Amino acid sequence: LVKIRNYLDLYYKVLYLIVNIIDRSLSLMKVFINRLALLIATSLIISLKYK
């Protein structure tokens, strides 16, 4: 995630929001390893819409 943040030159606040969304999602549902990349990408999109 930090590499993505550096590549896209995002604010650290967006990075923290991405981690927060991922953490909340993982606490509510079971995510298989092959779907984890999808969860990360979705969290990134949601965070960018918020900021």
C-alpha positions as a Markdown table, in Angstrom:
| # | Residue | x | y | z |
|---|---|---|---|---|
| 1 | Leu | 0.0 | 0.0 | 0.0 |
| 2 | Val | 2.8 | 2.4 | 0.7 |
| 3 | Lys | 4.3 | 1.7 | -2.7 |
| 4 | Ile | 0.9 | 2.5 | -4.3 |
| 5 | Arg | 0.7 | 5.7 | -2.2 |
| 6 | Asn | 4.1 | 6.8 | -3.3 |
| 7 | Tyr | 3.5 | 5.9 | -7.0 |
| 8 | Leu | 0.2 | 7.8 | -7.0 |
| 9 | Asp | 1.5 | 10.6 | -4.8 |
| 10 | Leu | -1.5 | 10.4 | -2.4 |
| 11 | Tyr | -1.8 | 12.1 | 0.9 |
| 12 | Tyr | -1.1 | 10.0 | 3.9 |
| 13 | Lys | -4.6 | 10.6 | 5.1 |
| 14 | Val | -5.9 | 8.6 | 2.1 |
| 15 | Leu | -3.5 | 5.8 | 3.0 |
| 16 | Tyr | -4.9 | 5.7 | 6.6 |
| 17 | Leu | -8.4 | 5.7 | 5.2 |
| 18 | Ile | -7.6 | 2.8 | 2.9 |
| 19 | Val | -6.2 | 0.8 | 5.9 |
| 20 | Asn | -9.3 | 1.7 | 8.0 |
| 21 | Ile | -11.7 | 0.5 | 5.3 |
| 22 | Ile | -9.7 | -2.8 | 4.9 |
| 23 | Asp | -9.6 | -3.3 | 8.6 |
| 24 | Arg | -13.4 | -2.7 | 9.0 |
| 25 | Ser | -14.1 | -5.0 | 6.1 |
| 26 | Leu | -12.0 | -7.8 | 7.4 |
| 27 | Ser | -13.5 | -7.6 | 10.8 |
| 28 | Leu | -17.0 | -8.0 | 9.4 |
| 29 | Met | -16.5 | -10.7 | 6.7 |
| 30 | Lys | -14.3 | -13.5 | 5.8 |
| 31 | Val | -12.1 | -12.6 | 2.7 |
| 32 | Phe | -10.2 | -15.3 | 0.9 |
| 33 | Ile | -6.6 | -14.5 | -0.2 |
| 34 | Asn | -7.5 | -14.5 | -3.9 |
| 35 | Arg | -10.1 | -11.7 | -3.2 |
| 36 | Leu | -7.8 | -9.6 | -1.0 |
| 37 | Ala | -6.5 | -7.6 | -4.0 |
| 38 | Leu | -10.0 | -6.8 | -5.0 |
| 39 | Leu | -10.7 | -5.5 | -1.5 |
| 40 | Ile | -7.6 | -3.4 | -1.6 |
| 41 | Ala | -8.5 | -1.9 | -5.0 |
| 42 | Thr | -12.0 | -1.2 | -3.9 |
| 43 | Ser | -10.8 | 0.5 | -0.7 |
| 44 | Leu | -8.5 | 2.6 | -2.8 |
| 45 | Ile | -11.3 | 3.7 | -5.1 |
| 46 | Ile | -13.6 | 4.5 | -2.1 |
| 47 | Ser | -10.8 | 6.5 | -0.4 |
| 48 | Leu | -10.1 | 8.5 | -3.5 |
| 49 | Lys | -13.8 | 9.4 | -3.9 |
| 50 | Tyr | -13.8 | 10.6 | -0.3 |
| 51 | Lys | -10.8 | 12.8 | -0.6 |
